[in-house]
Amino acid sequence: MFHKWDPVFSRSLEEIRHPQYLHQSMNHVYIILVEPIYQGNVGAVARIMNNFELSHLRIVGSIPQKNDFYLAVHSEDILDNAELFPDLQSAIADLDRTIAVSRRKGKMKPVDMNPEMAGAYVQKNRTLKIGLVFGRETWGLTDEEAALCQMRCYIPANPKFPSLNLAQAVSILTYEVYKNADEKHEVEEIADKKQFQDTKSYMLDVLGSIGFFQEEEPYDWSHIIDHMLARMNPTKQMAYRLKQMFNRIHVAFHGKGKGYQ
């Protein structure tokens, strides 16, 4: 059967990857690979990103010195333009929200969302720069690396064999994000990274001033509040109200306000 000619197939690779042909609701999404090591995986990820109109690839470490390009069919430019970082902290420094994709879950590793929920979350917050973080093929992310991300996404799989190939995991998450690309979402002024961190620091300062923390603290309250705020996903107005509420707590304990903006 012959298919109707589509002019997009007559365009060059550079034209197809030009911003005017990319879905604008995918431009705020960043794929971050932590120290990938196996042949072909990075190339396969680049091709998947091209399938779902993604262009921002960040790699912690380096691109493996193997022939990854043979799987990056028509997506070599994504590899050529990949940004390299020495560690995860620097790779996500300018992003507003980050979601760690992990096969681990448990009491100390709470799951915030499945892939479908993650896709909806990413597209509901198109004014933010959001990173999807994927760990090493062999043993994933360290606890310290996962803790740098505000939220954790778990891909349901066979409990006896839950570990997915890196490219497969990226494919599942990016499909869910792309599936929601045309959904109409009310645009809200969501708190960006600076406002998010300012609110978190204010809350921690007030809690510290009223003696909330124990000498031998069993919990990482900084991470807990980070995680709570990310789940809440406050608007700028909500972040302001949180500071207002904690300022009143400060007044109740100290007889004067702490001040806030």
C-alpha atoms as an extended CHARMM CRD file, in Angstrom:
* protein
*
       261  EXT
         1         1  MET       CA              0.0000000000        0.0000000000        0.0000000000  PROA      1               0.0000000000
         2         2  PHE       CA              1.2770000000        3.4340000000       -0.9060000000  PROA      2               0.0000000000
         3         3  HSD       CA              0.9420000000        6.1890000000        1.6650000000  PROA      3               0.0000000000
         4         4  LYS       CA              0.2530000000        9.8050000000        0.9030000000  PROA      4               0.0000000000
         5         5  TRP       CA              3.4950000000       11.7500000000        0.5680000000  PROA      5               0.0000000000
         6         6  ASP       CA              4.3180000000       13.7470000000        3.6610000000  PROA      6               0.0000000000
         7         7  PRO       CA              6.5990000000       16.7440000000        3.1490000000  PROA      7               0.0000000000
         8         8  VAL       CA              8.1900000000       16.2520000000        6.5790000000  PROA      8               0.0000000000
         9         9  PHE       CA             10.0920000000       13.2270000000        5.2300000000  PROA      9               0.0000000000
        10        10  SER       CA             11.6600000000       15.3860000000        2.5450000000  PROA      10              0.0000000000
        11        11  ARG       CA             13.1900000000       17.7410000000        5.1060000000  PROA      11              0.0000000000
        12        12  SER       CA             16.7620000000       17.5040000000        6.2690000000  PROA      12              0.0000000000
        13        13  LEU       CA             17.6770000000       16.2750000000        9.7480000000  PROA      13              0.0000000000
        14        14  GLU       CA             18.4850000000       19.8550000000       10.7670000000  PROA      14              0.0000000000
        15        15  GLU       CA             15.0450000000       21.0240000000        9.6370000000  PROA      15              0.0000000000
        16        16  ILE       CA             13.2150000000       18.2290000000       11.4480000000  PROA      16              0.0000000000
        17        17  ARG       CA             15.0800000000       19.0630000000       14.6680000000  PROA      17              0.0000000000
        18        18  HSD       CA             14.4250000000       22.8010000000       14.2380000000  PROA      18              0.0000000000
        19        19  PRO       CA             12.3640000000       24.2540000000       17.1520000000  PROA      19              0.0000000000
        20        20  GLN       CA              9.4510000000       25.1060000000       14.8640000000  PROA      20              0.0000000000
        21        21  TYR       CA              8.8770000000       21.3800000000       14.2690000000  PROA      21              0.0000000000
        22        22  LEU       CA              9.2830000000       20.3520000000       17.9230000000  PROA      22              0.0000000000
        23        23  HSD       CA              6.3110000000       20.2100000000       20.2530000000  PROA      23              0.0000000000
        24        24  GLN       CA              6.5940000000       23.3060000000       22.4160000000  PROA      24              0.0000000000
        25        25  SER       CA              5.1380000000       21.4910000000       25.4240000000  PROA      25              0.0000000000
        26        26  MET       CA              8.1870000000       19.1850000000       25.4400000000  PROA      26              0.0000000000
        27        27  ASN       CA             10.8480000000       21.8760000000       25.5040000000  PROA      27              0.0000000000
        28        28  HSD       CA             10.9180000000       22.1530000000       29.3120000000  PROA      28              0.0000000000
        29        29  VAL       CA             11.8360000000       18.4860000000       29.8030000000  PROA      29              0.0000000000
        30        30  TYR       CA             15.4240000000       17.3370000000       30.4120000000  PROA      30              0.0000000000
        31        31  ILE       CA             16.6100000000       13.7250000000       30.2650000000  PROA      31              0.0000000000
        32        32  ILE       CA             19.5110000000       13.0870000000       32.6530000000  PROA      32              0.0000000000
        33        33  LEU       CA             21.5590000000        9.8760000000       32.5080000000  PROA      33              0.0000000000
        34        34  VAL       CA             23.8860000000        9.1660000000       35.4200000000  PROA      34              0.0000000000
        35        35  GLU       CA             27.1220000000        7.4810000000       34.3140000000  PROA      35              0.0000000000
        36        36  PRO       CA             25.7330000000        5.2920000000       31.4980000000  PROA      36              0.0000000000
        37        37  ILE       CA             28.1350000000        2.4790000000       30.6220000000  PROA      37              0.0000000000
        38        38  TYR       CA             26.6920000000       -0.0280000000       28.1440000000  PROA      38              0.0000000000
        39        39  GLN       CA             27.0950000000       -0.0140000000       24.4040000000  PROA      39              0.0000000000
        40        40  GLY       CA             24.1170000000        1.3350000000       22.5240000000  PROA      40              0.0000000000
        41        41  ASN       CA             22.0570000000        2.5950000000       25.4570000000  PROA      41              0.0000000000
        42        42  VAL       CA             22.8520000000        6.2870000000       25.0280000000  PROA      42              0.0000000000
        43        43  GLY       CA             22.2450000000        6.0370000000       21.3000000000  PROA      43              0.0000000000
        44        44  ALA       CA             18.9440000000        4.2630000000       21.8870000000  PROA      44              0.0000000000
        45        45  VAL       CA             17.9240000000        6.9620000000       24.3830000000  PROA      45              0.0000000000
        46        46  ALA       CA             18.7120000000        9.6610000000       21.7970000000  PROA      46              0.0000000000
        47        47  ARG       CA             16.4870000000        7.9320000000       19.2430000000  PROA      47              0.0000000000
        48        48  ILE       CA             13.6590000000        7.6180000000       21.8050000000  PROA      48              0.0000000000
        49        49  MET       CA             13.9970000000       11.3030000000       22.6160000000  PROA      49              0.0000000000
        50        50  ASN       CA             13.6660000000       12.1000000000       18.9260000000  PROA      50              0.0000000000
        51        51  ASN       CA             10.5610000000        9.8760000000       18.7330000000  PROA      51              0.0000000000
        52        52  PHE       CA              8.9160000000       11.9710000000       21.4420000000  PROA      52              0.0000000000
        53        53  GLU       CA             10.2220000000       15.3900000000       20.3660000000  PROA      53              0.0000000000
        54        54  LEU       CA             12.7050000000       15.8590000000       23.1890000000  PROA      54              0.0000000000
        55        55  SER       CA             16.0620000000       17.5550000000       22.6570000000  PROA      55              0.0000000000
        56        56  HSD       CA             17.6700000000       18.2170000000       26.0630000000  PROA      56              0.0000000000
        57        57  LEU       CA             20.0250000000       15.3850000000       27.0210000000  PROA      57              0.0000000000
        58        58  ARG       CA             22.3690000000       15.6740000000       29.9940000000  PROA      58              0.0000000000
        59        59  ILE       CA             24.9180000000       13.0570000000       30.9790000000  PROA      59              0.0000000000
        60        60  VAL       CA             26.7040000000       12.7320000000       34.3070000000  PROA      60              0.0000000000
        61        61  GLY       CA             30.1480000000       11.4240000000       33.4890000000  PROA      61              0.0000000000
        62        62  SER       CA             30.8490000000       10.8940000000       29.8010000000  PROA      62              0.0000000000
        63        63  ILE       CA             29.3370000000        9.3420000000       26.7110000000  PROA      63              0.0000000000
        64        64  PRO       CA             30.6310000000        5.7300000000       26.6130000000  PROA      64              0.0000000000
        65        65  GLN       CA             33.5460000000        5.3520000000       24.2250000000  PROA      65              0.0000000000
        66        66  LYS       CA             31.7430000000        2.6960000000       22.2710000000  PROA      66              0.0000000000
        67        67  ASN       CA             29.7200000000        2.9530000000       19.1280000000  PROA      67              0.0000000000
        68        68  ASP       CA             26.4980000000        4.3850000000       20.5330000000  PROA      68              0.0000000000
        69        69  PHE       CA             25.7440000000        6.3000000000       17.3600000000  PROA      69              0.0000000000
        70        70  TYR       CA             24.6110000000        3.2810000000       15.3700000000  PROA      70              0.0000000000
        71        71  LEU       CA             21.3960000000        3.1100000000       17.4330000000  PROA      71              0.0000000000
        72        72  ALA       CA             20.8410000000        6.8830000000       17.2820000000  PROA      72              0.0000000000
        73        73  VAL       CA             19.3430000000        6.7130000000       13.7970000000  PROA      73              0.0000000000
        74        74  HSD       CA             18.4820000000       10.2660000000       12.6280000000  PROA      74              0.0000000000
        75        75  SER       CA             19.1460000000       11.4350000000       16.2070000000  PROA      75              0.0000000000
        76        76  GLU       CA             22.9030000000       11.9220000000       16.1520000000  PROA      76              0.0000000000
        77        77  ASP       CA             22.4910000000       15.6530000000       16.7980000000  PROA      77              0.0000000000
        78        78  ILE       CA             21.0220000000       14.9100000000       20.2260000000  PROA      78              0.0000000000
        79        79  LEU       CA             24.2130000000       13.0490000000       21.1220000000  PROA      79              0.0000000000
        80        80  ASP       CA             26.3830000000       15.7560000000       19.5820000000  PROA      80              0.0000000000
        81        81  ASN       CA             24.6210000000       18.3960000000       21.6880000000  PROA      81              0.0000000000
        82        82  ALA       CA             24.4410000000       16.3870000000       24.9310000000  PROA      82              0.0000000000
        83        83  GLU       CA             25.6710000000       18.3480000000       27.9440000000  PROA      83              0.0000000000
        84        84  LEU       CA             28.2220000000       16.6420000000       30.1970000000  PROA      84              0.0000000000
        85        85  PHE       CA             28.4640000000       17.1880000000       33.9660000000  PROA      85              0.0000000000
        86        86  PRO       CA             30.8480000000       15.8720000000       36.6470000000  PROA      86              0.0000000000
        87        87  ASP       CA             28.0520000000       14.9720000000       39.0880000000  PROA      87              0.0000000000
        88        88  LEU       CA             24.2730000000       14.9100000000       39.4250000000  PROA      88              0.0000000000
        89        89  GLN       CA             24.1270000000       17.9670000000       41.6510000000  PROA      89              0.0000000000
        90        90  SER       CA             25.6360000000       20.1600000000       38.9480000000  PROA      90              0.0000000000
        91        91  ALA       CA             23.5030000000       18.5150000000       36.2420000000  PROA      91              0.0000000000
        92        92  ILE       CA             20.2680000000       19.5450000000       37.9620000000  PROA      92              0.0000000000
        93        93  ALA       CA             21.4230000000       22.8580000000       39.4710000000  PROA      93              0.0000000000
        94        94  ASP       CA             19.3290000000       25.0280000000       37.1290000000  PROA      94              0.0000000000
        95        95  LEU       CA             16.2280000000       22.7980000000       37.0620000000  PROA      95              0.0000000000
        96        96  ASP       CA             13.0910000000       23.6520000000       39.0230000000  PROA      96              0.0000000000
        97        97  ARG       CA             11.9420000000       20.0750000000       39.7120000000  PROA      97              0.0000000000
        98        98  THR       CA             13.5910000000       16.6800000000       39.3450000000  PROA      98              0.0000000000
        99        99  ILE       CA             12.0840000000       13.1950000000       39.3470000000  PROA      99              0.0000000000
       100       100  ALA       CA             14.2900000000       10.1870000000       40.0570000000  PROA      100             0.0000000000
       101       101  VAL       CA             13.2210000000        7.0530000000       38.1840000000  PROA      101             0.0000000000
       102       102  SER       CA             13.9270000000        4.0170000000       40.3320000000  PROA      102             0.0000000000
       103       103  ARG       CA             13.0660000000        0.3260000000       40.6160000000  PROA      103             0.0000000000
       104       104  ARG       CA             13.4620000000        0.4830000000       44.4060000000  PROA      104             0.0000000000
       105       105  LYS       CA             10.6620000000        1.1780000000       46.8370000000  PROA      105             0.0000000000
       106       106  GLY       CA             10.0890000000        0.6970000000       50.5490000000  PROA      106             0.0000000000
       107       107  LYS       CA              9.5900000000        2.4870000000       53.8540000000  PROA      107             0.0000000000
       108       108  MET       CA             12.7560000000        4.5500000000       53.4090000000  PROA      108             0.0000000000
       109       109  LYS       CA             12.2630000000        4.8800000000       49.6490000000  PROA      109             0.0000000000
       110       110  PRO       CA              8.6990000000        6.1690000000       49.2350000000  PROA      110             0.0000000000
       111       111  VAL       CA              7.1610000000        6.2110000000       45.7880000000  PROA      111             0.0000000000
       112       112  ASP       CA              5.5260000000        9.4650000000       44.7260000000  PROA      112             0.0000000000
       113       113  MET       CA              4.1860000000        8.5330000000       41.3250000000  PROA      113             0.0000000000
       114       114  ASN       CA              3.9800000000        5.9750000000       38.5700000000  PROA      114             0.0000000000
       115       115  PRO       CA              4.9180000000        6.8540000000       34.9580000000  PROA      115             0.0000000000
       116       116  GLU       CA              1.4080000000        8.0050000000       34.0530000000  PROA      116             0.0000000000
       117       117  MET       CA              1.2860000000       10.3380000000       37.0560000000  PROA      117             0.0000000000
       118       118  ALA       CA              4.7670000000       11.6070000000       36.2470000000  PROA      118             0.0000000000
       119       119  GLY       CA              3.7250000000       12.4090000000       32.6750000000  PROA      119             0.0000000000
       120       120  ALA       CA              0.7210000000       14.3890000000       33.8840000000  PROA      120             0.0000000000
       121       121  TYR       CA              2.8390000000       16.2300000000       36.4770000000  PROA      121             0.0000000000
       122       122  VAL       CA              5.4520000000       17.2400000000       33.9160000000  PROA      122             0.0000000000
       123       123  GLN       CA              2.8880000000       18.6090000000       31.4910000000  PROA      123             0.0000000000
       124       124  LYS       CA              0.8760000000       20.3750000000       34.1790000000  PROA      124             0.0000000000
       125       125  ASN       CA              3.9930000000       22.3860000000       35.0260000000  PROA      125             0.0000000000
       126       126  ARG       CA              5.1690000000       23.5980000000       31.6420000000  PROA      126             0.0000000000
       127       127  THR       CA              6.4900000000       26.8610000000       33.0770000000  PROA      127             0.0000000000
       128       128  LEU       CA              9.1310000000       24.8960000000       35.0360000000  PROA      128             0.0000000000
       129       129  LYS       CA             12.3090000000       23.1750000000       33.8560000000  PROA      129             0.0000000000
       130       130  ILE       CA             11.8460000000       19.5320000000       34.8500000000  PROA      130             0.0000000000
       131       131  GLY       CA             14.4540000000       16.7910000000       34.8370000000  PROA      131             0.0000000000
       132       132  LEU       CA             13.8340000000       13.0380000000       34.5850000000  PROA      132             0.0000000000
       133       133  VAL       CA             16.8190000000       11.3330000000       36.2130000000  PROA      133             0.0000000000
       134       134  PHE       CA             17.8730000000        7.7900000000       35.2990000000  PROA      134             0.0000000000
       135       135  GLY       CA             20.5670000000        5.8210000000       37.1320000000  PROA      135             0.0000000000
       136       136  ARG       CA             23.3100000000        3.4720000000       36.0310000000  PROA      136             0.0000000000
       137       137  GLU       CA             22.3670000000        0.3060000000       34.1720000000  PROA      137             0.0000000000
       138       138  THR       CA             24.1170000000       -1.8390000000       36.8070000000  PROA      138             0.0000000000
       139       139  TRP       CA             22.9340000000       -0.4250000000       40.1410000000  PROA      139             0.0000000000
       140       140  GLY       CA             20.8910000000        2.6810000000       39.4780000000  PROA      140             0.0000000000
       141       141  LEU       CA             21.1760000000        5.7910000000       41.6380000000  PROA      141             0.0000000000
       142       142  THR       CA             22.8470000000        5.9850000000       45.0190000000  PROA      142             0.0000000000
       143       143  ASP       CA             20.6780000000        7.0060000000       47.9770000000  PROA      143             0.0000000000
       144       144  GLU       CA             22.4860000000       10.3370000000       48.0220000000  PROA      144             0.0000000000
       145       145  GLU       CA             21.7600000000       10.9480000000       44.3430000000  PROA      145             0.0000000000
       146       146  ALA       CA             18.1040000000        9.9830000000       44.7080000000  PROA      146             0.0000000000
       147       147  ALA       CA             17.8410000000       12.3700000000       47.6720000000  PROA      147             0.0000000000
       148       148  LEU       CA             18.8600000000       15.2550000000       45.3950000000  PROA      148             0.0000000000
       149       149  CYS       CA             15.5920000000       14.7620000000       43.4850000000  PROA      149             0.0000000000
       150       150  GLN       CA             12.3700000000       16.0220000000       45.0380000000  PROA      150             0.0000000000
       151       151  MET       CA             10.2920000000       13.1050000000       43.8200000000  PROA      151             0.0000000000
       152       152  ARG       CA             10.6200000000        9.4380000000       42.9440000000  PROA      152             0.0000000000
       153       153  CYS       CA              8.8800000000        7.5690000000       40.1330000000  PROA      153             0.0000000000
       154       154  TYR       CA              8.5200000000        3.7850000000       40.2130000000  PROA      154             0.0000000000
       155       155  ILE       CA              7.8040000000        1.7320000000       37.0860000000  PROA      155             0.0000000000
       156       156  PRO       CA              5.6210000000       -1.2790000000       38.0470000000  PROA      156             0.0000000000
       157       157  ALA       CA              7.1900000000       -4.5160000000       36.8260000000  PROA      157             0.0000000000
       158       158  ASN       CA              7.6660000000       -8.1800000000       37.6880000000  PROA      158             0.0000000000
       159       159  PRO       CA              8.6460000000       -8.1000000000       41.4030000000  PROA      159             0.0000000000
       160       160  LYS       CA             11.0200000000      -11.0050000000       40.7870000000  PROA      160             0.0000000000
       161       161  PHE       CA             12.7520000000       -9.0960000000       37.9980000000  PROA      161             0.0000000000
       162       162  PRO       CA             11.9150000000       -5.3570000000       38.2230000000  PROA      162             0.0000000000
       163       163  SER       CA             15.0670000000       -3.9470000000       36.6340000000  PROA      163             0.0000000000
       164       164  LEU       CA             14.4490000000       -2.4730000000       33.1740000000  PROA      164             0.0000000000
       165       165  ASN       CA             16.9920000000       -1.6580000000       30.5130000000  PROA      165             0.0000000000
       166       166  LEU       CA             17.9290000000        2.0350000000       30.6210000000  PROA      166             0.0000000000
       167       167  ALA       CA             16.5050000000        2.8430000000       27.1840000000  PROA      167             0.0000000000
       168       168  GLN       CA             13.2800000000        0.9630000000       27.9860000000  PROA      168             0.0000000000
       169       169  ALA       CA             12.8010000000        2.9780000000       31.1670000000  PROA      169             0.0000000000
       170       170  VAL       CA             13.3880000000        6.2270000000       29.2970000000  PROA      170             0.0000000000
       171       171  SER       CA             10.9140000000        5.1200000000       26.6320000000  PROA      171             0.0000000000
       172       172  ILE       CA              8.1460000000        4.4630000000       29.1780000000  PROA      172             0.0000000000
       173       173  LEU       CA              8.5570000000        7.8160000000       30.9220000000  PROA      173             0.0000000000
       174       174  THR       CA              8.9390000000        9.9140000000       27.7880000000  PROA      174             0.0000000000
       175       175  TYR       CA              5.9020000000        8.2820000000       26.1920000000  PROA      175             0.0000000000
       176       176  GLU       CA              3.7800000000        9.2350000000       29.1970000000  PROA      176             0.0000000000
       177       177  VAL       CA              5.0510000000       12.8160000000       29.0430000000  PROA      177             0.0000000000
       178       178  TYR       CA              4.4010000000       12.9930000000       25.3090000000  PROA      178             0.0000000000
       179       179  LYS       CA              0.9460000000       11.4720000000       25.7020000000  PROA      179             0.0000000000
       180       180  ASN       CA             -0.0340000000       14.4900000000       27.7780000000  PROA      180             0.0000000000
       181       181  ALA       CA              1.5810000000       17.0420000000       25.4540000000  PROA      181             0.0000000000
       182       182  ASP       CA             -1.6840000000       18.1830000000       23.9020000000  PROA      182             0.0000000000
       183       183  GLU       CA             -3.6450000000       18.2630000000       27.1480000000  PROA      183             0.0000000000
       184       184  LYS       CA             -4.9260000000       21.7100000000       28.0560000000  PROA      184             0.0000000000
       185       185  HSD       CA             -3.7790000000       22.7580000000       31.5030000000  PROA      185             0.0000000000
       186       186  GLU       CA             -4.6130000000       25.9450000000       33.3310000000  PROA      186             0.0000000000
       187       187  VAL       CA             -1.4140000000       27.9800000000       33.4550000000  PROA      187             0.0000000000
       188       188  GLU       CA             -0.5650000000       28.8620000000       37.0410000000  PROA      188             0.0000000000
       189       189  GLU       CA              2.3520000000       30.8010000000       38.4280000000  PROA      189             0.0000000000
       190       190  ILE       CA              4.1030000000       27.8540000000       40.0400000000  PROA      190             0.0000000000
       191       191  ALA       CA              6.9650000000       28.6370000000       42.4180000000  PROA      191             0.0000000000
       192       192  ASP       CA             10.2520000000       28.2750000000       40.5610000000  PROA      192             0.0000000000
       193       193  LYS       CA             13.4800000000       26.8530000000       42.0100000000  PROA      193             0.0000000000
       194       194  LYS       CA             14.4940000000       30.0590000000       43.8140000000  PROA      194             0.0000000000
       195       195  GLN       CA             11.0700000000       30.6060000000       45.3700000000  PROA      195             0.0000000000
       196       196  PHE       CA             10.8610000000       26.9120000000       46.2310000000  PROA      196             0.0000000000
       197       197  GLN       CA             14.2400000000       26.9560000000       48.0030000000  PROA      197             0.0000000000
       198       198  ASP       CA             13.4990000000       30.2760000000       49.7480000000  PROA      198             0.0000000000
       199       199  THR       CA             10.2710000000       28.8430000000       51.1710000000  PROA      199             0.0000000000
       200       200  LYS       CA             11.9910000000       25.6540000000       52.2900000000  PROA      200             0.0000000000
       201       201  SER       CA             14.8290000000       27.5910000000       53.9720000000  PROA      201             0.0000000000
       202       202  TYR       CA             12.3420000000       29.8700000000       55.7270000000  PROA      202             0.0000000000
       203       203  MET       CA             10.4040000000       26.9070000000       57.1120000000  PROA      203             0.0000000000
       204       204  LEU       CA             13.5930000000       25.2000000000       58.3220000000  PROA      204             0.0000000000
       205       205  ASP       CA             14.8520000000       28.4200000000       59.9520000000  PROA      205             0.0000000000
       206       206  VAL       CA             11.6110000000       28.8930000000       61.8810000000  PROA      206             0.0000000000
       207       207  LEU       CA             11.5430000000       25.2540000000       62.9830000000  PROA      207             0.0000000000
       208       208  GLY       CA             15.1270000000       25.5870000000       64.1690000000  PROA      208             0.0000000000
       209       209  SER       CA             14.3550000000       28.7730000000       66.0990000000  PROA      209             0.0000000000
       210       210  ILE       CA             11.5500000000       27.1150000000       68.0840000000  PROA      210             0.0000000000
       211       211  GLY       CA             13.5810000000       24.0520000000       69.0490000000  PROA      211             0.0000000000
       212       212  PHE       CA             11.8210000000       21.6250000000       66.7510000000  PROA      212             0.0000000000
       213       213  PHE       CA             14.9270000000       19.6150000000       65.8660000000  PROA      213             0.0000000000
       214       214  GLN       CA             16.3870000000       17.0270000000       68.2410000000  PROA      214             0.0000000000
       215       215  GLU       CA             20.0780000000       16.8480000000       69.1630000000  PROA      215             0.0000000000
       216       216  GLU       CA             20.3590000000       13.4460000000       67.5160000000  PROA      216             0.0000000000
       217       217  GLU       CA             17.8730000000       13.9040000000       64.7100000000  PROA      217             0.0000000000
       218       218  PRO       CA             16.7440000000       10.5840000000       63.1560000000  PROA      218             0.0000000000
       219       219  TYR       CA             15.1500000000       12.2730000000       60.1340000000  PROA      219             0.0000000000
       220       220  ASP       CA             16.4680000000       14.4350000000       57.3310000000  PROA      220             0.0000000000
       221       221  TRP       CA             13.9120000000       17.2250000000       57.6730000000  PROA      221             0.0000000000
       222       222  SER       CA             15.4510000000       19.2170000000       54.8620000000  PROA      222             0.0000000000
       223       223  HSD       CA             14.7180000000       16.3650000000       52.4490000000  PROA      223             0.0000000000
       224       224  ILE       CA             11.2810000000       15.7600000000       53.9790000000  PROA      224             0.0000000000
       225       225  ILE       CA             10.2320000000       19.3890000000       53.4630000000  PROA      225             0.0000000000
       226       226  ASP       CA             11.7870000000       19.3660000000       49.9860000000  PROA      226             0.0000000000
       227       227  HSD       CA              9.7240000000       16.3060000000       49.1430000000  PROA      227             0.0000000000
       228       228  MET       CA              6.5570000000       17.7100000000       50.7410000000  PROA      228             0.0000000000
       229       229  LEU       CA              6.7630000000       20.9870000000       48.8400000000  PROA      229             0.0000000000
       230       230  ALA       CA              7.3950000000       19.1760000000       45.5610000000  PROA      230             0.0000000000
       231       231  ARG       CA              4.2930000000       17.0390000000       46.0940000000  PROA      231             0.0000000000
       232       232  MET       CA              2.3230000000       20.1450000000       47.0430000000  PROA      232             0.0000000000
       233       233  ASN       CA              3.7580000000       21.9810000000       44.0140000000  PROA      233             0.0000000000
       234       234  PRO       CA              2.9320000000       25.4190000000       45.4480000000  PROA      234             0.0000000000
       235       235  THR       CA              2.0240000000       28.4310000000       43.3840000000  PROA      235             0.0000000000
       236       236  LYS       CA              3.8770000000       31.6690000000       44.0990000000  PROA      236             0.0000000000
       237       237  GLN       CA              0.9070000000       32.8150000000       46.1850000000  PROA      237             0.0000000000
       238       238  MET       CA              0.8530000000       29.5610000000       48.1540000000  PROA      238             0.0000000000
       239       239  ALA       CA              4.5940000000       29.8220000000       48.8510000000  PROA      239             0.0000000000
       240       240  TYR       CA              3.9970000000       33.3140000000       50.2240000000  PROA      240             0.0000000000
       241       241  ARG       CA              1.1740000000       32.0350000000       52.4600000000  PROA      241             0.0000000000
       242       242  LEU       CA              3.4120000000       29.2780000000       53.8160000000  PROA      242             0.0000000000
       243       243  LYS       CA              5.9640000000       31.8820000000       54.8720000000  PROA      243             0.0000000000
       244       244  GLN       CA              3.1580000000       33.9160000000       56.3990000000  PROA      244             0.0000000000
       245       245  MET       CA              1.9790000000       30.9020000000       58.4130000000  PROA      245             0.0000000000
       246       246  PHE       CA              5.4740000000       30.0620000000       59.6630000000  PROA      246             0.0000000000
       247       247  ASN       CA              6.0690000000       33.7110000000       60.5250000000  PROA      247             0.0000000000
       248       248  ARG       CA              3.0390000000       33.5410000000       62.8460000000  PROA      248             0.0000000000
       249       249  ILE       CA              4.5220000000       30.4430000000       64.4880000000  PROA      249             0.0000000000
       250       250  HSD       CA              7.6890000000       32.4720000000       65.0390000000  PROA      250             0.0000000000
       251       251  VAL       CA              5.6290000000       35.2820000000       66.6180000000  PROA      251             0.0000000000
       252       252  ALA       CA              3.8650000000       32.7960000000       68.9320000000  PROA      252             0.0000000000
       253       253  PHE       CA              7.2280000000       31.5340000000       70.2670000000  PROA      253             0.0000000000
       254       254  HSD       CA              9.3350000000       34.6990000000       70.2290000000  PROA      254             0.0000000000
       255       255  GLY       CA              6.8440000000       37.5430000000       70.4350000000  PROA      255             0.0000000000
       256       256  LYS       CA              8.0210000000       39.0520000000       67.1720000000  PROA      256             0.0000000000
       257       257  GLY       CA              7.9740000000       38.2100000000       63.4990000000  PROA      257             0.0000000000
       258       258  LYS       CA             10.8740000000       36.8850000000       61.4590000000  PROA      258             0.0000000000
       259       259  GLY       CA             10.0110000000       38.8970000000       58.3600000000  PROA      259             0.0000000000
       260       260  TYR       CA              9.4320000000       37.5200000000       54.8810000000  PROA      260             0.0000000000
       261       261  GLN       CA              8.9020000000       38.5210000000       51.2830000000  PROA      261             0.0000000000
